[in-house]
């Protein structure tokens, strides 16, 4: 079985066609996603300098060929989140960064803010990732939760498993 050779083919192969098909018009979906990826890349260069990840279409398609489940989660996030800073955070978690700290503030119909600090398993830390867009909270559906020695841990970034209707 061959790996997909384009962003659209990888998204469809991952079972996430809705990202393209629900866009209005669908023919513009890939150009829109490319623009978001360019914004994430630029933000990454500003925040992380030479250590910035490459989120080009080619690198994402290549990574999908190596590890489709990790990238499927990113595709889902890309389809539901528009804040480049939070999408960069998701990619950094996929790359192995760990969530060190989460601060959340919410007041019904007044305000929302989230601040996330990531660190590598070796102690290096990214600048904090922040958002005031409540839609970005949906990213937390992709983050694993567990306890280690009775302490809470957010761990990893995973695709959602949506049950399909059985006919």
Protein Blocks (a to p, Z undefined) as FASTA:
>chain_A
ZZdfbfklmmmmnopmmmmmmpccfklmmmmmmmmmmmmmmmmmmmnommpccfbfklmm
mmmmmmmmlmmmmmmmmmmpcbfklmmmmmmmmnopacfbdcddddehkbccdddddddf
kopacdddddfbfklmmmmmmpccddeehiacdedjdddddddddZZ
